[in-house]
């Protein structure tokens, strides 16, 4: 006789909203937060243009004559693009003398991609009384949306600043003659909101 197969199941206690005070709306109803998120979304395309120029540098061709754009754009997955950039930098003989700055650019792009996805694809809600925005980061866990975290607006604004700084770094590699005139923008101070609900 065959023994019935046992299936694994994950049990979870359903959290409650009882500790939360005030009224919340789904999405971003605070215009300042909505604009900050829109800035992240619209600046991303500009940063990707910079990454195409960076890829052209890795291929050893200046951007107008390089097939970098066609190759980069034919790969739809951002993670696959990052793997490609790393492979070309680390495994191509023409890049053996590239400085650690090249690795740092790819690492920052990878981190920005992850953070951008968290903000763009997360579940946002706005606290009516304070105008503060809370984010539930995408997760495979059931009821993850019961664990929102307060996101200071400066955290979103810093993503855009970092995107601009990364683009400036790429321009400096591409155009060393103007590198001395490029200034990186300082990040904003982000208030600690870890205890805010």
N, C-alpha and C positions, 0 to 999 in steps of 0.2 A: 504494500500500500504506500502511495506517495504522501509525503507530509506536505501540507499546504505551505506555500511560500510566505514568509513574513516580510512585510513591507516596512521600511523605515518611515517614521513620521516625526515631524518636529513639532513639539508642543510649545506654546507660548502663552504667557499671561497677557491678556489684553490690557494695555495701559489705560489710564483715564485722563481726562482733561481737567479734573477737579482742581488741580493746583494752579491753573491758568486764570488770570484775572482779565476782565474786559471783553471787548468784542473784536473778533477777527474776520477778515474777508479773504477769500481765496485770491491769489495773485498779488500784484503790486499796485495798490491804489494810491500810494505816495508817489507823486510825480518825480521827485528827485531820485528815488530808487529806480523808477521805470526808465528814466533817462540814463542813469548809470549803467543799467543792464543793457540798454540799447547801444550805449557807447562800446561796451565790451563786444557786442555782436557785430557792430559795423566796423570797428577797428581790426577785428580778426582778419577780414579779407585783405586789408592793407598789410598786415604782418605776413600773411601768406605770400603776398607779392614779394616782400623782402626775403622770405625763405627761398623763393625761386631764384632770386639773385645770388643768395648764399649757395644754393645747389650748383649754380653755374660756376661759382668760384671753385667748388669741389671738383667739378668736371674739368676744370682747367681752361674754360672758354669764357670770354666776356658775355654778358647777358644777351646782347642783340643777336649774336651769331651762334649761341648755344641752343641745343635742343632741350635745355633744362625745363622750360615751361611746358612743353608737350609731354615730357616724361612725368614731371611732377603732377600735372593736372590729370594724367591718365590713371593715376593711382588715387582712388577716392577716399580710402581709409586714412585718417590722420596718423594712426598708429603705424600703418604700413609705410607712410611717408617718412616717419621718424626712423624706423628701422632701415629704410633705404639710405637716409642721410648718414646714419651711423656707419653703415656698411661701406659706403663710398669713402667716408673720412678714414675709417680704421683699416680698410683692407686694400685700398688703392695705392699703388706705389707713388703716384704723383702727389699724394697728400702726406707723405711720410715726414715732411718738415713743417707741417702745419702746427701752430702753437696750441696750447691748452684752451685758448680763447674760442677756438672752433668747437671743441667739446662742450664748453660752457654755453655756447649759443644753442646747440642742440638740446642740452639739458634744460635750459630755461624755456625753450620752445615746448618741450615735452611737458614741463610743469605747468606752463600757461595753458596748454591744450587741456590738461586734466582739470585745472581750476575753471576754465571757461565752460567746459562741459558740465561740471557740477552746478555752476550758476545758471546756465542756459536751460538745462534739463531737469533741474530740481523743482520741487513743489514750494512755491512762495506763498506766504500769507502776510497780511498787513494788520497790525494792531491799530484799531481805529483811534483810540484815545491818545496814543503817543506818536503814531505815524511810523513806528519802527517796523522793520521788515524781518521776517523769520523764514529760514530755509530748512526744508527737509531734504537732505541730500539723497539722490537716487540710491536705492538699495534693494537687494532681492528679499530682504527680510519682510515678513508680514508686519503690518502696523508701524513701519518705519516713520510714517508721517505723524506719529504721536510724539516724536522726539525732535521738534524743531529747535534750531539754534538762532539766536539773534545775530544778525549780520550788520555791523556798523557800515554806513555808506562808504566810509573811507576804504574799507576792504575792497569794495567794487571799483572805486576810483583808482586804487593802487594797481589793479590788474591792467587798466588802460595805460597808466604811467609806465608800467613794466613792458607792455607791448611797444610803446613808443621808444623806450630806451633800447630794447632789443633791435628794433628797426634801425636806430641810430648806430648801434654797434656794427650792424651789417653794412651800412653805408660807409662807415670808417674803413672796413676791410676792402670794400669795393673801390673806394675813393680815398686813398691815404692822404692825398693832397689837401683834403678838406677836414681831415680827422681832428686837427687842432682846434677847429671852430665848432665842433660838435660837443654839446654839453648834455650830460645825462640829467634828467629831472629827478629831484629827490622824492622819495616816497612820503606819503602822509602818515602822521601818527594815527594808529588805529586804537580807539578805546577798547578796553577789555570788557566784553559783554558776556563772558562765560556763565555768569549767574543769572542773566536775564532770561525770562521766559515770557 
